[in-house]
Amino acid sequence: MQTIGFRKNKTSYYVISASLVLLLFMTPFSAFAEDKSSIDTLRQMGRAFADIAEKASPAVVSIRAERTVTQQYYTMPDWPFGDGFSPFDDDFFDRFFRQHSRPRRSPKRQQKSVQTAQASGFIISPDGYILTNNHLVGEVDKVLVKVVGHEETEAEVVGTDVGTDVAVVKIDGNDLPYLRLADSDKLKVGEWVIAIGNPFGLSHTVTAGIVSAKGRSIFNPEELEYQDFIQTDAAINRGNSGGPLINLDGKVVGINTAIIGLGGNIGIGMAIPINLAKHVQQQLIDTGKAVLGYLGIYMAELTAELAEGLGLAGDAKGVAVSQVTEDSPAEEAGIKHNDVIVEFEGEPVENPGEFRNRVAMLKPGTKVKLVVLRDGKRKTFTIKLGERPSEGKIAAAKSQAIEKLGLTVQNLTDDLAERLGYEGLTGVVVTQVEPGSQAQRKGIKAGMLIMEVNRQGVANTKEFDKAVEKAGEDRTILLLITDGRYARYVILKLPKE
């Protein structure tokens, strides 16, 4: 029995030993096979990026914009190095000392010079239409475009739009390489994307990354009205502006536009969604300007804190109306500040940028349904969209106000009242004072509150404008103003017509 038992145990021992040896031999080969599979996957991804870059790059162009500027040079008699040198001619020093006392200086001479900006763009049709950014070509004297394999040529600026930062330029061509445009609404966070451009003048640089987020707003709305950026960690640097952000299908999902940081890539780049750009692009090509739908409201993101302040649940979704523009479609329909917009055309509203873009992509005159929460109750409005005021009209209105009084004003919102310390007061807030104007000489500054015009209270800009228009024959305007600490009267004289 013991012998049989020994033989059985010995047999088991050999079997187990053989299995362990076989396992030891097999493990490295198995790990190697897995590593080889992973490497093959990486190779395939690399080839995909290479194929996309090879096919897309010929349609990406280098853009050189030129603008003539006049520079003012100064003489500083007391400066020990003579008239030919002054540290205050440097832009940095000028910006710093503009708000501080500085030595007297007198004009010496004016000199014209040409400023040059290097950027990117991409061809969207075989006959030479190119998409790029307004901030690159919007106010320049000449736009030069370089296509791979072609000489640099001057381009025609077809149209630009400040609010969306989209521009279209054109070069002559018949069979040029071009990029197809995707549907950016279908883009998902986490998708791979490729950026192609000319950072620092390095032609056709290709970088890859993922979509980090959607619906980003990074600028003050007064600087850029329509913001619903795609955020990506694909490296974007100076000179990438205007270039394409491309998906794995080789189609454009966005226009690379901005960088978060101190002028260099830190993995946070922003691109205009191509759906918005397509809408603007076609109008620029057809008419030379973008005509966008307009409600006439200022909005704020509905944070948990703001929701609770408005009497809503902390997890409520929507956008809060902080101000309604006078004589706008929203005002005519009955929208009020503190309303919370929760639905637009049957779809939920979650952030200001996305909502503003949805409105913009509808034609003026379109009737839309809006659902708001007012005092916790749902109210439905039908609104006929207006046309977004052009930058020219806005600028003309501001110029007229500045010309008359040397200042511009805006309505006192609840948010401004809280921030500036004007709770419980009524008036309009000074937003700009023209340097050297009588308003500046009388001590009026941005942020002050004008409560009365010629002893009549003013509650908004409309009343303010009417009160100014009704000034007497002596053209005298008596203002009651406050800076939050004390009130005082200021007399301004209107210029003769």
C-alpha atoms as one frame of an Amber mdcrd trajectory, in Angstrom:
protein
   0.000   0.000   0.000   2.769   2.284   0.944   4.561   1.455  -2.314   1.472
   2.160  -4.365   0.884   5.275  -2.389   4.445   6.392  -3.004   4.116   5.757
  -6.725   0.886   7.790  -6.869   2.487  10.701  -5.026   5.567  10.459  -7.215
   3.435  10.519 -10.348   1.555  13.580  -9.079   4.848  15.265  -8.290   6.118
  14.768 -11.858   2.873  16.034 -13.325   2.883  19.183 -11.181   6.566  19.818
 -11.857   6.092  19.456 -15.592   3.129  21.863 -15.488   5.135  24.488 -13.602
   8.035  24.241 -16.052   5.650  24.545 -18.989   3.993  27.569 -17.358   7.352
  29.213 -16.802   8.228  28.764 -20.460   4.839  29.946 -21.687   4.529  33.126
 -19.545   7.167  35.245 -21.336   5.740  34.328 -24.734   2.208  35.235 -23.561
   3.360  38.586 -22.154   5.331  39.237 -25.337   2.248  38.464 -27.433   0.182
  40.921 -25.371   2.891  43.597 -25.673   3.089  43.013 -29.415  -0.670  43.435
 -29.681  -0.503  46.738 -27.767   2.341  47.981 -29.941   0.406  47.059 -33.065
  -2.557  49.056 -31.747  -0.306  52.074 -31.177   1.175  51.666 -34.642  -2.305
  51.656 -36.158  -3.215  54.820 -34.244   0.006  56.463 -35.360  -0.700  55.541
 -38.966  -4.226  56.975 -38.636  -2.829  60.296 -37.400  -0.207  60.280 -40.159
  -2.817  59.586 -42.855  -5.088  62.369 -41.607  -2.209  64.847 -41.401  -0.958
  63.889 -44.884  -4.384  64.363 -46.468  -5.374  67.500 -44.520  -2.136  69.499
 -44.481  -2.230  70.662 -48.131  -5.519  72.477 -47.407  -4.077  74.328 -44.376
  -2.638  77.695 -45.355  -0.301  80.202 -43.802  -1.778  83.686 -43.400   0.249
  86.866 -43.054  -1.742  89.983 -42.159  -0.262  93.485 -42.463  -1.462  96.708
 -40.891   0.049 100.206 -41.108   0.162 102.044 -37.775   1.335 105.498 -36.774
   3.653 105.637 -33.767   4.218 108.739 -31.650   7.742 109.451 -30.431   8.450
 111.924 -27.627  11.118 114.318 -26.431  11.994 114.429 -22.730  14.167 117.531
 -22.173  15.211 116.563 -18.655  16.223 113.004 -19.547  20.023 112.714 -19.235
  20.421 110.591 -22.358  19.072 113.316 -24.643  16.114 113.447 -27.003  16.844
 110.205 -28.775  16.057 107.889 -25.852  13.195 107.495 -23.440  12.159 104.435
 -21.452   8.551 105.621 -21.612   8.366 104.956 -25.381   8.154 101.256 -24.518
   4.584  99.950 -24.492   4.997  98.387 -21.053   6.224 101.596 -19.479   3.527
 103.581 -21.272   0.771 101.313 -19.969   2.128 101.495 -16.438   2.745 105.209
 -16.287  -0.522 106.091 -18.010  -2.153 105.669 -14.611   0.614 107.332 -12.619
   2.380 110.666 -12.662   5.289 110.840 -15.082   7.741 113.455 -16.343   6.415
 115.925 -18.853   7.081 115.098 -22.437   6.260 116.849 -25.666   5.524 115.375
 -29.109   8.608 114.853 -31.202   7.529 113.143 -34.408   5.181 110.597 -35.898
   6.398 107.617 -37.836   4.434 105.022 -39.787   5.361 101.379 -39.555   3.917
  98.073 -40.735   2.817  95.518 -38.156   2.729  91.884 -39.271   0.852  88.947
 -37.761   1.438  85.307 -38.730  -1.450  82.860 -38.429  -3.334  80.015 -40.098
  -6.451  79.230 -42.100  -7.890  76.358 -44.123  -9.430  76.058 -47.577 -13.084
  74.981 -47.603 -13.795  74.916 -51.349 -11.791  74.098 -54.495 -12.239  77.666
 -55.773 -10.300  79.180 -52.860 -12.609  80.201 -49.981 -10.702  80.108 -46.680
 -11.959  80.080 -43.091  -9.944  81.866 -40.394 -10.411  84.213 -37.408 -11.757
  87.768 -37.465  -9.162  88.888 -34.927  -6.478  88.061 -37.515  -7.870  89.726
 -40.636 -10.707  91.977 -39.422  -8.886  95.316 -39.360  -5.848  94.977 -41.581
  -4.633  96.555 -44.814  -3.438  93.410 -46.567  -3.861  89.635 -46.193  -1.292
  87.344 -47.820  -1.896  83.604 -48.143   0.648  80.840 -48.787  -0.609  77.477
 -50.069   1.761  74.512 -50.161   3.411  74.345 -53.568   2.227  77.836 -54.576
   3.635  81.338 -54.326   2.330  83.648 -51.602  -0.618  85.638 -52.963  -2.799
  88.490 -51.743  -6.262  87.417 -50.604  -9.596  89.222 -50.690 -11.335  89.667
 -47.337 -14.853  88.430 -48.180 -16.377  89.172 -44.776 -15.683  89.219 -41.046
 -17.819  88.941 -37.920 -16.620  90.340 -34.599 -19.190  88.599 -32.382 -18.236
  85.077 -33.461 -14.590  85.781 -34.423 -15.147  84.106 -37.799 -13.775  85.457
 -41.081 -13.696  84.345 -44.724 -10.976  85.312 -47.197 -10.543  84.149 -50.787
  -7.734  83.420 -53.187  -8.003  82.574 -56.884  -8.042  78.871 -57.678  -9.882
  76.119 -59.543  -8.823  72.787 -58.120  -7.353  73.567 -54.719  -7.186  70.997
 -51.905  -9.914  71.625 -49.320 -11.265  70.228 -46.050 -14.758  68.919 -45.412
 -16.692  70.188 -42.385 -18.131  67.862 -39.729 -21.169  68.192 -37.450 -19.654
  69.601 -34.243 -22.878  68.953 -32.298 -22.039  65.231 -32.477 -18.552  65.751
 -31.047 -18.061  64.062 -27.655 -15.699  64.794 -24.801 -12.804  62.312 -24.928
 -12.663  62.019 -28.738  -9.273  62.268 -30.419  -8.651  65.439 -32.446  -5.746
  66.850 -34.442  -4.699  70.504 -34.724  -2.779  71.716 -37.765  -1.338  75.201
 -38.100   1.722  77.412 -38.246   2.775  78.093 -34.637   5.635  80.597 -34.449
   5.825  80.462 -38.248   6.653  76.738 -38.275   4.610  75.636 -41.274   2.142
  72.742 -41.007   2.805  71.671 -37.443   0.595  68.736 -36.405  -0.415  68.061
 -32.788  -2.899  65.561 -31.350  -5.006  65.342 -28.224  -8.547  64.836 -27.036
 -11.635  66.993 -26.632 -11.317  68.055 -23.003 -14.672  69.853 -22.699 -17.425
  71.587 -24.641 -19.409  74.763 -24.093 -16.552  76.807 -22.611 -16.729  80.609
 -22.197 -13.407  82.349 -21.569 -13.852  85.997 -22.655 -15.886  88.882 -21.334
 -19.081  88.895 -23.472 -18.268  92.492 -24.488 -15.033  91.194 -26.079 -16.554
  88.182 -27.802 -20.326  87.820 -27.862 -20.765  84.212 -29.000 -18.777  81.730
 -26.941 -19.317  77.989 -26.897 -15.749  76.807 -27.297 -14.445  73.289 -27.740
 -11.592  72.782 -25.275  -8.729  70.525 -26.340  -5.355  69.484 -24.983  -3.908
  69.203 -28.500  -0.975  71.624 -28.350  -1.948  75.050 -29.708   0.455  77.994
 -29.741   0.744  81.454 -31.281   0.209  81.139 -35.008  -2.249  78.239 -34.691
  -5.156  80.708 -34.650  -7.428  80.187 -37.640  -6.238  76.641 -38.261  -8.474
  73.556 -38.225  -9.255  71.154 -35.397  -9.871  67.809 -37.150 -11.553  64.575
 -36.054 -10.466  61.027 -36.906 -12.633  61.126 -40.037 -10.410  63.908 -41.358
 -13.209  66.490 -41.103 -13.042  69.888 -39.377 -14.860  70.140 -36.047 -13.570
  73.574 -35.013 -11.428  76.638 -35.742  -8.487  76.943 -33.341  -8.880  80.364
 -31.765  -7.492  80.937 -28.278  -5.010  79.732 -25.694  -5.417  79.784 -21.928
  -2.122  80.836 -20.386   0.644  83.364 -20.901   0.877  83.074 -24.673   2.092
  79.465 -24.842   0.588  76.008 -24.782  -0.239  74.511 -21.383  -2.701  71.979
 -22.702  -5.774  74.230 -22.757  -6.675  75.373 -26.256 -10.038  76.645 -27.502
 -11.755  76.190 -30.859 -14.946  77.685 -32.338 -17.463  74.881 -33.064 -17.607
  74.423 -36.829 -21.421  74.417 -36.881 -21.461  78.042 -35.755 -18.670  78.874
 -38.202 -20.589  77.208 -41.075 -23.656  79.322 -40.350 -21.638  82.545 -40.303
 -19.397  81.552 -43.214 -22.253  81.091 -45.651 -23.737  84.475 -44.791 -20.347
  86.167 -45.155 -19.928  84.605 -48.593 -23.487  85.488 -49.682 -23.807  89.014
 -48.262 -20.479  90.023 -46.719 -21.963  90.156 -43.210 -23.482  87.810 -40.653
 -27.173  88.291 -39.827 -27.895  86.395 -36.626 -30.986  85.818 -34.514 -31.290
  88.126 -31.510 -33.294  88.084 -28.262 -31.794  91.051 -26.446 -30.909  89.636
 -23.040 -27.844  89.339 -20.832 -27.465  85.967 -19.146 -25.661  84.354 -16.240
 -24.827  80.729 -15.591 -27.268  79.218 -13.103 -24.956  78.099 -10.317 -26.313
  76.320  -7.245 -25.809  79.499  -5.216 -27.639  81.677  -7.767 -30.449  79.122
  -8.091 -31.047  79.185  -4.360 -30.940  82.989  -4.386 -33.706  82.944  -7.008
 -35.793  80.580  -4.908 -35.028  77.458  -6.954 -33.534  74.100  -6.068 -29.755
  74.021  -6.022 -29.650  71.480  -8.848 -31.943  73.496 -11.159 -30.815  73.770
 -14.793 -31.113  76.780 -17.074 -29.726  80.300 -17.547 -30.665  83.333 -15.488
 -31.669  86.580 -17.231 -29.601  89.334 -15.600 -30.766  92.163 -17.883 -33.250
  92.717 -20.708 -32.226  95.171 -23.434 -34.681  97.979 -24.057 -36.871  97.753
 -27.174 -35.611  94.210 -27.781 -37.695  91.184 -28.808 -37.340  89.814 -25.277
 -38.670  93.013 -23.693 -41.587  93.181 -26.135 -42.502  89.562 -25.299 -42.473
  90.237 -21.559 -39.213  88.566 -20.471 -37.902  90.105 -17.216 -34.644  90.058
 -15.335 -34.431  87.229 -12.760 -36.378  84.950 -15.131 -34.664  81.584 -15.588
 -34.817  80.163 -19.125 -35.181  76.382 -18.954 -36.405  75.441 -22.446 -35.896
  76.749 -25.964 -37.859  75.232 -28.827 -38.691  72.194 -26.727 -35.052  71.458
 -25.818 -33.480  72.038 -22.376 -31.198  75.045 -21.829 -28.142  74.465 -19.674
 -25.500  77.157 -20.304 -25.425  80.710 -21.715 -22.912  80.076 -24.514 -24.739
  77.114 -25.998 -28.100  78.895 -25.727 -26.812  82.098 -27.308 -25.430  80.142
 -30.253 -28.715  78.294 -30.771 -30.520  81.622 -31.001 -27.865  83.087 -33.291
 -28.226  80.278 -35.830 -31.891  81.127 -36.436 -32.973  83.776 -38.915 -34.342
  87.117 -37.686 -38.143  86.995 -37.860 -38.295  83.362 -36.709 -40.900  82.749
 -33.998 -39.591  80.662 -31.114 -41.011  79.239 -27.897 -39.266  79.982 -24.646
 -40.102  78.467 -21.244 -38.968  80.351 -18.153 -39.265  79.919 -14.405 -40.585
  83.073 -12.756 -41.084  82.942  -8.988 -40.860  79.167  -9.292 -43.660  78.883
 -11.870 -43.279  77.888 -15.514 -44.320  80.474 -18.091 -44.239  80.010 -21.875
 -43.482  82.867 -24.290 -43.586  83.077 -28.069 -40.959  85.518 -29.301 -40.228
  86.815 -32.785 -36.434  86.998 -33.062 -34.873  90.284 -34.106 -31.623  90.961
 -35.928 -28.508  91.316 -33.860 -27.430  94.984 -33.920 -24.361  95.441 -36.077
 -21.078  96.527 -34.550 -21.406  99.698 -36.622 -24.723 100.629 -35.030 -23.425
  99.899 -31.546 -20.275 101.909 -32.197 -22.293 104.801 -33.669 -24.533 104.943
 -30.599 -21.526 104.977 -28.302 -19.802 107.619 -30.404 -22.864 109.856 -30.265
 -23.047 109.631 -26.480 -19.332 110.290 -26.137 -19.549 113.223 -28.535 -22.344
 114.832 -26.505 -21.159 114.313 -22.943 -17.838 112.517 -23.096 -19.264 109.414
 -21.392 -21.363 106.285 -21.922 -23.717 104.544 -19.509 -25.514 101.251 -18.947
 -28.442 100.059 -16.846 -27.906  99.388 -13.142 -28.473  95.641 -12.770 -28.881
  93.866  -9.439 -25.436  92.345  -9.878 -23.811  95.728 -10.547 -25.671  97.330
  -7.634 -24.317  94.676  -5.284 -20.771  94.851  -6.619 -20.591  98.666  -6.698
 -22.488  99.293  -3.471 -25.577 100.908  -5.032 -28.255  98.665  -3.461 -31.501
 100.570  -3.046 -30.450 103.315  -5.490 -31.774 104.093  -8.983 -29.788 105.373
 -11.925 -27.402 104.458 -14.724 -23.778 103.373 -14.335 -20.984 105.210 -16.153
 -19.097 102.617 -18.226 -16.669 104.804 -20.160 -15.296 108.347 -19.912 -13.515
 109.816 -22.916  -9.971 110.973 -22.046  -9.697 114.773 -22.113 -13.470 115.289
 -22.199 -15.335 117.752 -19.995 -16.800 114.769 -18.121 -13.295 113.635 -17.189
 -12.267 117.175 -16.289 -15.255 117.407 -13.952 -14.137 114.258 -12.138 -16.624
 111.745 -13.541 -15.203 108.209 -13.588 -16.292 104.793 -14.801 -18.331 103.038
 -12.112 -20.079 106.161 -10.832 -23.888 106.239 -10.706 -25.891 109.017 -12.402
 -29.174 109.325 -10.479 -30.677 112.498 -11.986 -30.481 114.522 -15.197 -31.719
 118.115 -14.857 -33.410 117.232 -11.529 -35.326 114.338 -13.094 -34.647 110.829
 -11.825 -33.438 108.311 -14.439 -34.031 104.585 -13.971 -32.455 103.278 -17.182
 -30.488 104.288 -20.261 -33.657 105.034 -22.215 -34.750 107.622 -19.664 -31.215
 108.982 -19.516 -31.072 109.486 -23.298 -34.489 111.183 -23.324 -33.480 113.504
 -20.485 -30.318 114.514 -22.342 -32.315 115.163 -25.519 -34.703 117.434 -23.601
 -31.918 119.738 -22.446 -32.846 123.424 -22.573 -31.693 126.051 -25.043 -28.710
 126.885 -22.874 -27.448 123.316 -23.541 -26.708 122.799 -19.839 -26.929 119.351
 -18.246 -27.129 119.118 -14.449 -26.186 115.634 -13.234 -26.587 114.212  -9.737
 -23.940 111.520  -9.352 -22.568 109.327  -6.584 -19.617 107.019  -6.110 -21.342
 105.143  -3.297 -19.931 107.342  -0.565 -21.486 110.728  -1.261 -23.536 112.447
  -3.964 -22.676 115.669  -5.784 -23.850 117.783  -8.701 -21.899 118.102 -11.943
 -22.717 120.581 -14.707 -21.857 119.685 -18.314 -22.363 121.811 -21.406 -23.695
 120.164 -24.541 -21.841 121.106 -27.724 -23.772 123.235 -30.190 -25.334 121.340
 -33.098
